Amino acid sequence: MWRTEVDGLRVTWRLVQHHLIAIIAVDNASDASPVASFCPSNYPDLALARELLPELTRLWDAVRHEFWTKLIPPMSLAARQRVLA
């Protein structure tokens, strides 16, 4: 389970089979009051969450960035230098 925070909002999400992102809930980071929550049998993926809550674009972008950073970590400086050599 992962949490990403942007603009005072925190989204809880997890990876499911085939590297899909399942959005579990969105809360206010300051007091944990719910903004949106979803049923476990029907967690939206990131694309559907964007459609359902388009005003949270910056939050969805941050989730996507964190997902890719975890799936494919950035190369170290030494590795980049070897690739460029």
Secondary structure as the mmCIF struct_conf table of DSSP 4:
data_model
#
loop_
_struct_conf.conf_type_id
_struct_conf.id
_struct_conf.beg_label_comp_id
_struct_conf.beg_label_asym_id
_struct_conf.beg_label_seq_id
_struct_conf.end_label_comp_id
_struct_conf.end_label_asym_id
_struct_conf.end_label_seq_id
STRN STRN1 TRP A 2 VAL A 6
TURN_TY1_P TURN_TY1_P1 ASP A 7 GLY A 8
STRN STRN2 LEU A 9 VAL A 16
HELX_RH_3T_P HELX_RH_3T_P1 GLN A 17 HIS A 19
STRN STRN3 LEU A 20 ASN A 28
TURN_TY1_P TURN_TY1_P2 ALA A 29 ASP A 31
STRN STRN4 PRO A 34 SER A 37
HELX_RH_3T_P HELX_RH_3T_P2 PRO A 40 ASN A 42
STRN STRN5 ASP A 45 ASP A 45
HELX_RH_AL_P HELX_RH_AL_P1 LEU A 46 LEU A 52
HELX_RH_3T_P HELX_RH_3T_P3 PRO A 54 LEU A 56
HELX_RH_AL_P HELX_RH_AL_P2 THR A 57 LEU A 71
BEND BEND1 ILE A 72 ILE A 72
HELX_LH_PP_P HELX_LH_PP_P1 PRO A 73 SER A 76
HELX_RH_AL_P HELX_RH_AL_P3 LEU A 77 LEU A 84
#
